[in-house]
């Protein structure tokens, strides 16, 4: 700024007032200052403005992996809401490394982020609770806000916002749809045990079995990652082991994609021989043959709600910091009544 002032032949204070636009200066002075700014390629020191409270901090989205279709939709919602509020969005990936997550949260604190959104399932043990409590307190002390999106909540009374969706209810709907169609042996391709989202979907599946008087068969209740290869291998292994089932409930659409490949490889028709239901309703679900019946998760709305609650927290009533969004069963052509 001193360089700009020297080149324009004015004081540093005049340069500051001209750039801020909050103090009247003559047209001639403004022209000289802006010409000097352009010729010197001067840019405002954003960090200094942030420290003085004169710039809106960014919204940081911290995820395990940026390549997943569901997380991409959360990121889209975050970006849309942040942009509508004049905020920059930052996306960071931890690659499931807690040390990297620690570093990223600290970095966002130093960057004066208005909110830090942690997205994705986690194991709700004591170590997790302690880490999240530490994040919440550190960010709050810096004027920021921790938002847990699709993550387990922590102890009440801490400065944190939780935005989740109804995993258990959605899984209940999906399994109940198959059971209502007459399927009594349903192969469940669940997620990793211990992760909250996976455990909740498994609970919904088991709730539906009980509600419809269907037997829970341990061999048909499987765990694994939410990947295509996991869905393929578990379905193939169940078929090779001679497990009898007339339907598959895949706890994610990527897993369903693998299950479909294994069923077709075995010469089975979907839904003629085996019905299939997924979970997520990612874009490719409608392009499959047949189009996949699945549970729609409002991923973009999760992102938008997380940003809105974090930035409007001072204007809301107490107790409005834990929100659970509903899920919806979307019926397409991958389910047929049992023979």
PADODREN-241039 format. One record per residue (C-alpha): y, z, x; chain. Coordinates in Angstrom, 2 decimals. Layout:
N
<node><y>Y</y><z>Z</z><x>X</x><mol>A</mol></node>
...
END
This chain:
339
<node><y>0.00</y><z>0.00</z><x>0.00</x><mol>A</mol></node>
<node><y>2.33</y><z>0.65</z><x>2.95</x><mol>A</mol></node>
<node><y>1.61</y><z>-2.88</z><x>4.20</x><mol>A</mol></node>
<node><y>2.49</y><z>-4.32</z><x>0.79</x><mol>A</mol></node>
<node><y>5.71</y><z>-2.28</z><x>0.71</x><mol>A</mol></node>
<node><y>6.72</y><z>-3.50</z><x>4.20</x><mol>A</mol></node>
<node><y>6.05</y><z>-7.14</z><x>3.37</x><mol>A</mol></node>
<node><y>7.91</y><z>-6.95</z><x>0.05</x><mol>A</mol></node>
<node><y>10.81</y><z>-4.98</z><x>1.55</x><mol>A</mol></node>
<node><y>10.49</y><z>-2.11</z><x>-0.93</x><mol>A</mol></node>
<node><y>9.34</y><z>1.50</z><x>-0.86</x><mol>A</mol></node>
<node><y>5.70</y><z>2.61</z><x>-1.28</x><mol>A</mol></node>
<node><y>6.74</y><z>4.35</z><x>-4.49</x><mol>A</mol></node>
<node><y>8.08</y><z>1.05</z><x>-5.87</x><mol>A</mol></node>
<node><y>4.79</y><z>-0.68</z><x>-5.08</x><mol>A</mol></node>
<node><y>2.90</y><z>2.11</z><x>-6.85</x><mol>A</mol></node>
<node><y>5.13</y><z>1.91</z><x>-9.92</x><mol>A</mol></node>
<node><y>4.90</y><z>-1.87</z><x>-10.05</x><mol>A</mol></node>
<node><y>1.11</y><z>-1.88</z><x>-9.91</x><mol>A</mol></node>
<node><y>0.77</y><z>0.97</z><x>-12.39</x><mol>A</mol></node>
<node><y>3.10</y><z>-0.75</z><x>-14.86</x><mol>A</mol></node>
<node><y>4.38</y><z>2.59</z><x>-16.13</x><mol>A</mol></node>
<node><y>7.91</y><z>2.42</z><x>-14.70</x><mol>A</mol></node>
<node><y>10.56</y><z>-0.28</z><x>-15.17</x><mol>A</mol></node>
<node><y>11.24</y><z>-2.52</z><x>-12.15</x><mol>A</mol></node>
<node><y>13.32</y><z>-5.69</z><x>-11.97</x><mol>A</mol></node>
<node><y>11.65</y><z>-9.08</z><x>-12.31</x><mol>A</mol></node>
<node><y>12.74</y><z>-9.95</z><x>-8.77</x><mol>A</mol></node>
<node><y>11.13</y><z>-6.81</z><x>-7.34</x><mol>A</mol></node>
<node><y>7.93</y><z>-7.33</z><x>-9.32</x><mol>A</mol></node>
<node><y>7.72</y><z>-10.94</z><x>-8.08</x><mol>A</mol></node>
<node><y>8.13</y><z>-9.84</z><x>-4.42</x><mol>A</mol></node>
<node><y>5.56</y><z>-7.06</z><x>-4.76</x><mol>A</mol></node>
<node><y>2.96</y><z>-9.25</z><x>-6.46</x><mol>A</mol></node>
<node><y>3.49</y><z>-12.02</z><x>-3.89</x><mol>A</mol></node>
<node><y>2.85</y><z>-9.48</z><x>-1.13</x><mol>A</mol></node>
<node><y>-0.24</y><z>-8.17</z><x>-2.95</x><mol>A</mol></node>
<node><y>-1.64</y><z>-11.69</z><x>-3.22</x><mol>A</mol></node>
<node><y>-0.92</y><z>-12.71</z><x>0.35</x><mol>A</mol></node>
<node><y>-2.44</y><z>-9.50</z><x>1.76</x><mol>A</mol></node>
<node><y>-5.43</y><z>-9.52</z><x>-0.64</x><mol>A</mol></node>
<node><y>-4.63</y><z>-5.95</z><x>-1.55</x><mol>A</mol></node>
<node><y>-6.97</y><z>-4.11</z><x>-3.93</x><mol>A</mol></node>
<node><y>-6.55</y><z>-0.71</z><x>-5.50</x><mol>A</mol></node>
<node><y>-8.51</y><z>2.14</z><x>-3.89</x><mol>A</mol></node>
<node><y>-10.81</y><z>2.91</z><x>-6.81</x><mol>A</mol></node>
<node><y>-12.16</y><z>6.09</z><x>-5.20</x><mol>A</mol></node>
<node><y>-8.68</y><z>7.50</z><x>-4.88</x><mol>A</mol></node>
<node><y>-7.94</y><z>6.66</z><x>-8.50</x><mol>A</mol></node>
<node><y>-11.21</y><z>8.27</z><x>-9.57</x><mol>A</mol></node>
<node><y>-10.35</y><z>11.45</z><x>-7.72</x><mol>A</mol></node>
<node><y>-7.02</y><z>11.54</z><x>-9.49</x><mol>A</mol></node>
<node><y>-8.70</y><z>10.97</z><x>-12.87</x><mol>A</mol></node>
<node><y>-6.92</y><z>7.64</z><x>-13.46</x><mol>A</mol></node>
<node><y>-9.99</y><z>5.42</z><x>-13.70</x><mol>A</mol></node>
<node><y>-12.93</y><z>5.50</z><x>-16.11</x><mol>A</mol></node>
<node><y>-16.13</y><z>6.33</z><x>-14.25</x><mol>A</mol></node>
<node><y>-19.18</y><z>4.03</z><x>-14.51</x><mol>A</mol></node>
<node><y>-22.33</y><z>4.67</z><x>-16.51</x><mol>A</mol></node>
<node><y>-25.42</y><z>4.83</z><x>-14.28</x><mol>A</mol></node>
<node><y>-28.88</y><z>3.88</z><x>-15.52</x><mol>A</mol></node>
<node><y>-31.72</y><z>5.21</z><x>-13.34</x><mol>A</mol></node>
<node><y>-35.19</y><z>3.80</z><x>-14.08</x><mol>A</mol></node>
<node><y>-38.55</y><z>3.73</z><x>-12.32</x><mol>A</mol></node>
<node><y>-38.81</y><z>-0.06</z><x>-12.33</x><mol>A</mol></node>
<node><y>-36.34</y><z>-2.69</z><x>-13.47</x><mol>A</mol></node>
<node><y>-38.95</y><z>-5.38</z><x>-14.18</x><mol>A</mol></node>
<node><y>-40.50</y><z>-3.91</z><x>-17.35</x><mol>A</mol></node>
<node><y>-39.47</y><z>-5.69</z><x>-20.57</x><mol>A</mol></node>
<node><y>-38.84</y><z>-2.47</z><x>-22.49</x><mol>A</mol></node>
<node><y>-36.60</y><z>-1.00</z><x>-19.78</x><mol>A</mol></node>
<node><y>-34.70</y><z>-4.29</z><x>-19.62</x><mol>A</mol></node>
<node><y>-33.81</y><z>-3.86</z><x>-23.29</x><mol>A</mol></node>
<node><y>-32.66</y><z>-0.27</z><x>-22.71</x><mol>A</mol></node>
<node><y>-30.46</y><z>-1.59</z><x>-19.90</x><mol>A</mol></node>
<node><y>-29.05</y><z>-4.27</z><x>-22.22</x><mol>A</mol></node>
<node><y>-28.06</y><z>-1.61</z><x>-24.75</x><mol>A</mol></node>
<node><y>-26.44</y><z>0.52</z><x>-22.06</x><mol>A</mol></node>
<node><y>-24.47</y><z>-2.43</z><x>-20.70</x><mol>A</mol></node>
<node><y>-23.29</y><z>-3.52</z><x>-24.14</x><mol>A</mol></node>
<node><y>-22.05</y><z>-0.07</z><x>-25.14</x><mol>A</mol></node>
<node><y>-20.52</y><z>0.66</z><x>-21.74</x><mol>A</mol></node>
<node><y>-18.70</y><z>-2.69</z><x>-21.70</x><mol>A</mol></node>
<node><y>-17.37</y><z>-2.10</z><x>-25.21</x><mol>A</mol></node>
<node><y>-15.86</y><z>1.13</z><x>-23.90</x><mol>A</mol></node>
<node><y>-14.39</y><z>-0.45</z><x>-20.76</x><mol>A</mol></node>
<node><y>-16.99</y><z>1.06</z><x>-18.43</x><mol>A</mol></node>
<node><y>-18.92</y><z>-0.50</z><x>-15.60</x><mol>A</mol></node>
<node><y>-22.73</y><z>-0.07</z><x>-15.72</x><mol>A</mol></node>
<node><y>-24.87</y><z>0.51</z><x>-12.65</x><mol>A</mol></node>
<node><y>-28.65</y><z>0.08</z><x>-12.63</x><mol>A</mol></node>
<node><y>-30.80</y><z>1.84</z><x>-10.01</x><mol>A</mol></node>
<node><y>-34.58</y><z>1.96</z><x>-9.52</x><mol>A</mol></node>
<node><y>-36.50</y><z>4.96</z><x>-8.17</x><mol>A</mol></node>
<node><y>-39.91</y><z>3.25</z><x>-7.79</x><mol>A</mol></node>
<node><y>-41.38</y><z>6.54</z><x>-9.06</x><mol>A</mol></node>
<node><y>-40.11</y><z>8.39</z><x>-5.97</x><mol>A</mol></node>
<node><y>-38.61</y><z>11.81</z><x>-6.82</x><mol>A</mol></node>
<node><y>-36.78</y><z>12.02</z><x>-3.49</x><mol>A</mol></node>
<node><y>-35.09</y><z>8.69</z><x>-4.22</x><mol>A</mol></node>
<node><y>-34.20</y><z>9.92</z><x>-7.70</x><mol>A</mol></node>
<node><y>-32.59</y><z>13.00</z><x>-6.12</x><mol>A</mol></node>
<node><y>-30.57</y><z>10.77</z><x>-3.79</x><mol>A</mol></node>
<node><y>-29.48</y><z>8.43</z><x>-6.59</x><mol>A</mol></node>
<node><y>-28.30</y><z>11.26</z><x>-8.83</x><mol>A</mol></node>
<node><y>-26.29</y><z>12.70</z><x>-5.95</x><mol>A</mol></node>
<node><y>-24.84</y><z>9.28</z><x>-5.15</x><mol>A</mol></node>
<node><y>-23.79</y><z>8.77</z><x>-8.77</x><mol>A</mol></node>
<node><y>-22.19</y><z>12.22</z><x>-8.72</x><mol>A</mol></node>
<node><y>-20.20</y><z>11.20</z><x>-5.64</x><mol>A</mol></node>
<node><y>-19.24</y><z>7.94</z><x>-7.36</x><mol>A</mol></node>
<node><y>-17.78</y><z>9.97</z><x>-10.26</x><mol>A</mol></node>
<node><y>-20.14</y><z>8.41</z><x>-12.80</x><mol>A</mol></node>
<node><y>-19.20</y><z>9.39</z><x>-16.34</x><mol>A</mol></node>
<node><y>-22.88</y><z>9.69</z><x>-17.23</x><mol>A</mol></node>
<node><y>-26.24</y><z>9.37</z><x>-15.49</x><mol>A</mol></node>
<node><y>-29.07</y><z>8.15</z><x>-17.73</x><mol>A</mol></node>
<node><y>-32.62</y><z>8.86</z><x>-16.55</x><mol>A</mol></node>
<node><y>-35.09</y><z>6.63</z><x>-18.40</x><mol>A</mol></node>
<node><y>-38.88</y><z>6.72</z><x>-18.72</x><mol>A</mol></node>
<node><y>-41.74</y><z>9.12</z><x>-19.28</x><mol>A</mol></node>
<node><y>-42.31</y><z>12.16</z><x>-17.10</x><mol>A</mol></node>
<node><y>-44.71</y><z>15.07</z><x>-16.77</x><mol>A</mol></node>
<node><y>-43.02</y><z>18.16</z><x>-18.30</x><mol>A</mol></node>
<node><y>-44.11</y><z>20.69</z><x>-15.68</x><mol>A</mol></node>
<node><y>-42.10</y><z>23.46</z><x>-14.01</x><mol>A</mol></node>
<node><y>-41.03</y><z>21.24</z><x>-11.13</x><mol>A</mol></node>
<node><y>-39.65</y><z>18.66</z><x>-13.57</x><mol>A</mol></node>
<node><y>-37.76</y><z>21.30</z><x>-15.57</x><mol>A</mol></node>
<node><y>-36.23</y><z>22.77</z><x>-12.40</x><mol>A</mol></node>
<node><y>-35.13</y><z>19.35</z><x>-11.08</x><mol>A</mol></node>
<node><y>-33.58</y><z>18.30</z><x>-14.39</x><mol>A</mol></node>
<node><y>-31.77</y><z>21.63</z><x>-14.72</x><mol>A</mol></node>
<node><y>-30.35</y><z>21.15</z><x>-11.23</x><mol>A</mol></node>
<node><y>-29.21</y><z>17.62</z><x>-12.06</x><mol>A</mol></node>
<node><y>-27.59</y><z>18.77</z><x>-15.31</x><mol>A</mol></node>
<node><y>-25.61</y><z>21.57</z><x>-13.67</x><mol>A</mol></node>
<node><y>-24.50</y><z>19.50</z><x>-10.67</x><mol>A</mol></node>
<node><y>-23.35</y><z>16.57</z><x>-12.80</x><mol>A</mol></node>
<node><y>-21.59</y><z>18.85</z><x>-15.28</x><mol>A</mol></node>
<node><y>-19.70</y><z>20.51</z><x>-12.44</x><mol>A</mol></node>
<node><y>-18.45</y><z>17.07</z><x>-11.40</x><mol>A</mol></node>
<node><y>-17.36</y><z>16.16</z><x>-14.93</x><mol>A</mol></node>
<node><y>-20.36</y><z>13.92</z><x>-15.54</x><mol>A</mol></node>
<node><y>-23.27</y><z>14.15</z><x>-17.99</x><mol>A</mol></node>
<node><y>-27.03</y><z>13.97</z><x>-17.58</x><mol>A</mol></node>
<node><y>-28.80</y><z>12.00</z><x>-20.33</x><mol>A</mol></node>
<node><y>-32.60</y><z>12.01</z><x>-20.61</x><mol>A</mol></node>
<node><y>-33.75</y><z>8.83</z><x>-22.35</x><mol>A</mol></node>
<node><y>-37.37</y><z>8.87</z><x>-23.48</x><mol>A</mol></node>
<node><y>-37.92</y><z>11.87</z><x>-21.22</x><mol>A</mol></node>
<node><y>-39.01</y><z>15.42</z><x>-22.02</x><mol>A</mol></node>
<node><y>-36.18</y><z>17.78</z><x>-23.02</x><mol>A</mol></node>
<node><y>-35.47</y><z>20.85</z><x>-20.92</x><mol>A</mol></node>
<node><y>-34.48</y><z>24.42</z><x>-21.74</x><mol>A</mol></node>
<node><y>-31.76</y><z>24.84</z><x>-24.38</x><mol>A</mol></node>
<node><y>-28.27</y><z>25.84</z><x>-23.28</x><mol>A</mol></node>
<node><y>-28.07</y><z>23.39</z><x>-20.39</x><mol>A</mol></node>
<node><y>-25.46</y><z>20.58</z><x>-20.26</x><mol>A</mol></node>
<node><y>-27.79</y><z>17.69</z><x>-21.05</x><mol>A</mol></node>
<node><y>-28.16</y><z>15.04</z><x>-23.75</x><mol>A</mol></node>
<node><y>-31.62</y><z>13.89</z><x>-24.88</x><mol>A</mol></node>
<node><y>-32.26</y><z>10.57</z><x>-26.64</x><mol>A</mol></node>
<node><y>-35.87</y><z>9.91</z><x>-27.58</x><mol>A</mol></node>
<node><y>-37.91</y><z>7.90</z><x>-30.07</x><mol>A</mol></node>
<node><y>-40.82</y><z>8.75</z><x>-32.34</x><mol>A</mol></node>
<node><y>-43.86</y><z>7.92</z><x>-30.21</x><mol>A</mol></node>
<node><y>-46.23</y><z>10.07</z><x>-32.23</x><mol>A</mol></node>
<node><y>-45.13</y><z>8.77</z><x>-35.62</x><mol>A</mol></node>
<node><y>-45.23</y><z>5.16</z><x>-34.43</x><mol>A</mol></node>
<node><y>-48.76</y><z>5.57</z><x>-33.06</x><mol>A</mol></node>
<node><y>-49.85</y><z>7.21</z><x>-36.30</x><mol>A</mol></node>
<node><y>-48.57</y><z>4.20</z><x>-38.26</x><mol>A</mol></node>
<node><y>-50.37</y><z>1.75</z><x>-35.97</x><mol>A</mol></node>
<node><y>-53.71</y><z>3.55</z><x>-36.06</x><mol>A</mol></node>
<node><y>-53.42</y><z>4.23</z><x>-39.81</x><mol>A</mol></node>
<node><y>-52.85</y><z>0.50</z><x>-40.40</x><mol>A</mol></node>
<node><y>-56.19</y><z>-0.26</z><x>-38.74</x><mol>A</mol></node>
<node><y>-58.00</y><z>2.56</z><x>-40.51</x><mol>A</mol></node>
<node><y>-56.60</y><z>1.53</z><x>-43.89</x><mol>A</mol></node>
<node><y>-57.98</y><z>-1.95</z><x>-43.21</x><mol>A</mol></node>
<node><y>-61.44</y><z>-0.41</z><x>-42.96</x><mol>A</mol></node>
<node><y>-61.80</y><z>-0.14</z><x>-39.18</x><mol>A</mol></node>
<node><y>-63.56</y><z>3.10</z><x>-38.25</x><mol>A</mol></node>
<node><y>-64.27</y><z>2.53</z><x>-34.55</x><mol>A</mol></node>
<node><y>-60.96</y><z>1.83</z><x>-32.86</x><mol>A</mol></node>
<node><y>-60.76</y><z>1.38</z><x>-29.08</x><mol>A</mol></node>
<node><y>-57.62</y><z>3.21</z><x>-27.97</x><mol>A</mol></node>
<node><y>-56.05</y><z>1.91</z><x>-24.76</x><mol>A</mol></node>
<node><y>-53.67</y><z>4.78</z><x>-24.06</x><mol>A</mol></node>
<node><y>-51.28</y><z>5.47</z><x>-21.22</x><mol>A</mol></node>
<node><y>-51.61</y><z>7.89</z><x>-18.32</x><mol>A</mol></node>
<node><y>-52.44</y><z>11.43</z><x>-19.37</x><mol>A</mol></node>
<node><y>-49.71</y><z>13.99</z><x>-18.72</x><mol>A</mol></node>
<node><y>-46.77</y><z>11.66</z><x>-19.36</x><mol>A</mol></node>
<node><y>-44.97</y><z>12.69</z><x>-22.52</x><mol>A</mol></node>
<node><y>-44.79</y><z>9.24</z><x>-24.12</x><mol>A</mol></node>
<node><y>-48.49</y><z>8.62</z><x>-23.44</x><mol>A</mol></node>
<node><y>-49.58</y><z>12.00</z><x>-24.75</x><mol>A</mol></node>
<node><y>-47.48</y><z>11.61</z><x>-27.90</x><mol>A</mol></node>
<node><y>-48.99</y><z>8.19</z><x>-28.66</x><mol>A</mol></node>
<node><y>-52.49</y><z>9.58</z><x>-28.13</x><mol>A</mol></node>
<node><y>-51.67</y><z>12.47</z><x>-30.48</x><mol>A</mol></node>
<node><y>-50.53</y><z>9.98</z><x>-33.13</x><mol>A</mol></node>
<node><y>-53.79</y><z>8.04</z><x>-32.78</x><mol>A</mol></node>
<node><y>-55.86</y><z>11.21</z><x>-33.17</x><mol>A</mol></node>
<node><y>-53.71</y><z>12.42</z><x>-36.08</x><mol>A</mol></node>
<node><y>-54.49</y><z>9.18</z><x>-37.92</x><mol>A</mol></node>
<node><y>-58.23</y><z>9.53</z><x>-37.29</x><mol>A</mol></node>
<node><y>-58.18</y><z>13.02</z><x>-38.80</x><mol>A</mol></node>
<node><y>-56.02</y><z>11.97</z><x>-41.74</x><mol>A</mol></node>
<node><y>-58.46</y><z>9.16</z><x>-42.62</x><mol>A</mol></node>
<node><y>-61.62</y><z>11.16</z><x>-41.99</x><mol>A</mol></node>
<node><y>-62.69</y><z>8.94</z><x>-39.08</x><mol>A</mol></node>
<node><y>-64.72</y><z>10.29</z><x>-36.18</x><mol>A</mol></node>
<node><y>-63.04</y><z>10.67</z><x>-32.80</x><mol>A</mol></node>
<node><y>-65.30</y><z>8.93</z><x>-30.28</x><mol>A</mol></node>
<node><y>-64.52</y><z>10.14</z><x>-26.77</x><mol>A</mol></node>
<node><y>-65.72</y><z>6.89</z><x>-25.14</x><mol>A</mol></node>
<node><y>-63.26</y><z>4.87</z><x>-27.22</x><mol>A</mol></node>
<node><y>-60.27</y><z>7.05</z><x>-26.21</x><mol>A</mol></node>
<node><y>-59.23</y><z>5.69</z><x>-22.79</x><mol>A</mol></node>
<node><y>-56.34</y><z>6.28</z><x>-20.39</x><mol>A</mol></node>
<node><y>-54.62</y><z>4.01</z><x>-17.88</x><mol>A</mol></node>
<node><y>-51.37</y><z>2.38</z><x>-16.87</x><mol>A</mol></node>
<node><y>-49.21</y><z>0.33</z><x>-19.22</x><mol>A</mol></node>
<node><y>-50.12</y><z>-2.96</z><x>-17.53</x><mol>A</mol></node>
<node><y>-51.86</y><z>-6.17</z><x>-18.53</x><mol>A</mol></node>
<node><y>-54.58</y><z>-5.69</z><x>-15.92</x><mol>A</mol></node>
<node><y>-55.32</y><z>-2.18</z><x>-17.19</x><mol>A</mol></node>
<node><y>-55.72</y><z>-3.47</z><x>-20.75</x><mol>A</mol></node>
<node><y>-57.95</y><z>-6.28</z><x>-19.58</x><mol>A</mol></node>
<node><y>-60.22</y><z>-4.09</z><x>-17.43</x><mol>A</mol></node>
<node><y>-60.63</y><z>-1.30</z><x>-19.99</x><mol>A</mol></node>
<node><y>-61.45</y><z>-3.72</z><x>-22.79</x><mol>A</mol></node>
<node><y>-63.87</y><z>-5.66</z><x>-20.59</x><mol>A</mol></node>
<node><y>-65.57</y><z>-2.45</z><x>-19.47</x><mol>A</mol></node>
<node><y>-65.93</y><z>-1.21</z><x>-23.07</x><mol>A</mol></node>
<node><y>-67.54</y><z>-4.50</z><x>-24.05</x><mol>A</mol></node>
<node><y>-69.91</y><z>-4.49</z><x>-21.08</x><mol>A</mol></node>
<node><y>-70.88</y><z>-0.88</z><x>-21.81</x><mol>A</mol></node>
<node><y>-71.92</y><z>-1.94</z><x>-25.30</x><mol>A</mol></node>
<node><y>-69.29</y><z>0.17</z><x>-27.05</x><mol>A</mol></node>
<node><y>-69.10</y><z>-0.84</z><x>-30.70</x><mol>A</mol></node>
<node><y>-65.56</y><z>-1.26</z><x>-32.02</x><mol>A</mol></node>
<node><y>-63.94</y><z>-3.57</z><x>-34.54</x><mol>A</mol></node>
<node><y>-60.31</y><z>-2.94</z><x>-33.56</x><mol>A</mol></node>
<node><y>-58.15</y><z>-2.20</z><x>-30.53</x><mol>A</mol></node>
<node><y>-55.01</y><z>-0.08</z><x>-30.52</x><mol>A</mol></node>
<node><y>-53.16</y><z>-0.81</z><x>-27.28</x><mol>A</mol></node>
<node><y>-50.45</y><z>1.75</z><x>-26.51</x><mol>A</mol></node>
<node><y>-48.16</y><z>-0.96</z><x>-25.14</x><mol>A</mol></node>
<node><y>-47.81</y><z>-4.69</z><x>-25.74</x><mol>A</mol></node>
<node><y>-48.53</y><z>-5.44</z><x>-22.07</x><mol>A</mol></node>
<node><y>-51.83</y><z>-3.59</z><x>-22.45</x><mol>A</mol></node>
<node><y>-52.51</y><z>-5.55</z><x>-25.65</x><mol>A</mol></node>
<node><y>-51.98</y><z>-8.78</z><x>-23.73</x><mol>A</mol></node>
<node><y>-54.76</y><z>-7.80</z><x>-21.33</x><mol>A</mol></node>
<node><y>-57.03</y><z>-6.73</z><x>-24.18</x><mol>A</mol></node>
<node><y>-56.59</y><z>-10.12</z><x>-25.87</x><mol>A</mol></node>
<node><y>-57.58</y><z>-11.89</z><x>-22.64</x><mol>A</mol></node>
<node><y>-60.75</y><z>-9.79</z><x>-22.29</x><mol>A</mol></node>
<node><y>-61.74</y><z>-10.31</z><x>-25.92</x><mol>A</mol></node>
<node><y>-61.33</y><z>-14.07</z><x>-25.71</x><mol>A</mol></node>
<node><y>-63.19</y><z>-14.17</z><x>-22.40</x><mol>A</mol></node>
<node><y>-66.09</y><z>-12.50</z><x>-24.22</x><mol>A</mol></node>
<node><y>-65.96</y><z>-15.18</z><x>-26.92</x><mol>A</mol></node>
<node><y>-64.50</y><z>-12.91</z><x>-29.58</x><mol>A</mol></node>
<node><y>-61.91</y><z>-14.12</z><x>-32.08</x><mol>A</mol></node>
<node><y>-58.75</y><z>-12.14</z><x>-32.89</x><mol>A</mol></node>
<node><y>-58.53</y><z>-11.09</z><x>-35.67</x><mol>A</mol></node>
<node><y>-61.78</y><z>-12.65</z><x>-36.94</x><mol>A</mol></node>
<node><y>-64.05</y><z>-10.44</z><x>-34.83</x><mol>A</mol></node>
<node><y>-61.68</y><z>-7.77</z><x>-33.50</x><mol>A</mol></node>
<node><y>-58.26</y><z>-6.71</z><x>-34.78</x><mol>A</mol></node>
<node><y>-55.54</y><z>-5.75</z><x>-32.28</x><mol>A</mol></node>
<node><y>-52.35</y><z>-3.67</z><x>-32.59</x><mol>A</mol></node>
<node><y>-49.78</y><z>-3.07</z><x>-29.84</x><mol>A</mol></node>
<node><y>-46.78</y><z>-0.84</z><x>-29.26</x><mol>A</mol></node>
<node><y>-43.19</y><z>-1.75</z><x>-28.19</x><mol>A</mol></node>
<node><y>-42.55</y><z>-5.11</z><x>-29.91</x><mol>A</mol></node>
<node><y>-41.39</y><z>-6.87</z><x>-26.77</x><mol>A</mol></node>
<node><y>-40.17</y><z>-10.48</z><x>-27.27</x><mol>A</mol></node>
<node><y>-43.46</y><z>-12.20</z><x>-26.39</x><mol>A</mol></node>
<node><y>-45.31</y><z>-10.34</z><x>-29.18</x><mol>A</mol></node>
<node><y>-44.28</y><z>-13.01</z><x>-31.71</x><mol>A</mol></node>
<node><y>-45.36</y><z>-15.85</z><x>-29.38</x><mol>A</mol></node>
<node><y>-48.96</y><z>-14.73</z><x>-28.98</x><mol>A</mol></node>
<node><y>-51.80</y><z>-16.39</z><x>-30.87</x><mol>A</mol></node>
<node><y>-52.05</y><z>-14.78</z><x>-33.33</x><mol>A</mol></node>
<node><y>-48.62</y><z>-13.06</z><x>-33.41</x><mol>A</mol></node>
<node><y>-49.16</y><z>-9.39</z><x>-32.57</x><mol>A</mol></node>
<node><y>-48.91</y><z>-6.57</z><x>-35.07</x><mol>A</mol></node>
<node><y>-47.11</y><z>-3.83</z><x>-33.17</x><mol>A</mol></node>
<node><y>-44.78</y><z>-0.85</z><x>-33.31</x><mol>A</mol></node>
<node><y>-41.12</y><z>-1.69</z><x>-32.81</x><mol>A</mol></node>
<node><y>-39.23</y><z>0.68</z><x>-30.53</x><mol>A</mol></node>
<node><y>-35.41</y><z>0.40</z><x>-30.77</x><mol>A</mol></node>
<node><y>-34.93</y><z>0.10</z><x>-27.01</x><mol>A</mol></node>
<node><y>-31.44</y><z>-1.42</z><x>-27.11</x><mol>A</mol></node>
<node><y>-30.34</y><z>1.21</z><x>-29.60</x><mol>A</mol></node>
<node><y>-31.68</y><z>3.90</z><x>-27.25</x><mol>A</mol></node>
<node><y>-29.36</y><z>2.59</z><x>-24.54</x><mol>A</mol></node>
<node><y>-26.36</y><z>2.31</z><x>-26.85</x><mol>A</mol></node>
<node><y>-26.93</y><z>5.77</z><x>-28.35</x><mol>A</mol></node>
<node><y>-27.32</y><z>7.35</z><x>-24.92</x><mol>A</mol></node>
<node><y>-23.96</y><z>5.98</z><x>-23.75</x><mol>A</mol></node>
<node><y>-22.21</y><z>6.84</z><x>-27.01</x><mol>A</mol></node>
<node><y>-23.42</y><z>10.44</z><x>-27.06</x><mol>A</mol></node>
<node><y>-22.60</y><z>10.97</z><x>-23.39</x><mol>A</mol></node>
<node><y>-19.06</y><z>9.63</z><x>-23.63</x><mol>A</mol></node>
<node><y>-18.20</y><z>11.14</z><x>-27.01</x><mol>A</mol></node>
<node><y>-19.70</y><z>14.58</z><x>-26.44</x><mol>A</mol></node>
<node><y>-16.35</y><z>16.37</z><x>-26.57</x><mol>A</mol></node>
<node><y>-15.69</y><z>14.96</z><x>-30.05</x><mol>A</mol></node>
<node><y>-19.00</y><z>15.98</z><x>-31.58</x><mol>A</mol></node>
<node><y>-20.30</y><z>19.19</z><x>-33.09</x><mol>A</mol></node>
<node><y>-22.61</y><z>21.46</z><x>-31.12</x><mol>A</mol></node>
<node><y>-26.32</y><z>20.80</z><x>-31.49</x><mol>A</mol></node>
<node><y>-25.93</y><z>17.01</z><x>-31.65</x><mol>A</mol></node>
<node><y>-27.32</y><z>16.51</z><x>-28.15</x><mol>A</mol></node>
<node><y>-30.97</y><z>15.82</z><x>-28.99</x><mol>A</mol></node>
<node><y>-31.52</y><z>12.67</z><x>-31.03</x><mol>A</mol></node>
<node><y>-34.86</y><z>11.09</z><x>-31.96</x><mol>A</mol></node>
<node><y>-34.76</y><z>7.47</z><x>-33.16</x><mol>A</mol></node>
<node><y>-37.37</y><z>6.17</z><x>-35.57</x><mol>A</mol></node>
<node><y>-40.02</y><z>3.53</z><x>-34.81</x><mol>A</mol></node>
<node><y>-41.33</y><z>0.86</z><x>-37.18</x><mol>A</mol></node>
<node><y>-44.68</y><z>-0.86</z><x>-37.67</x><mol>A</mol></node>
<node><y>-44.23</y><z>-4.65</z><x>-37.66</x><mol>A</mol></node>
<node><y>-47.15</y><z>-6.34</z><x>-39.42</x><mol>A</mol></node>
<node><y>-48.05</y><z>-9.83</z><x>-38.20</x><mol>A</mol></node>
<node><y>-51.38</y><z>-11.71</z><x>-38.01</x><mol>A</mol></node>
<node><y>-53.53</y><z>-9.85</z><x>-35.45</x><mol>A</mol></node>
<node><y>-55.21</y><z>-7.50</z><x>-37.97</x><mol>A</mol></node>
<node><y>-57.80</y><z>-8.39</z><x>-40.58</x><mol>A</mol></node>
<node><y>-59.75</y><z>-6.10</z><x>-42.93</x><mol>A</mol></node>
<node><y>-63.06</y><z>-4.94</z><x>-41.49</x><mol>A</mol></node>
<node><y>-66.10</y><z>-6.86</z><x>-42.66</x><mol>A</mol></node>
END
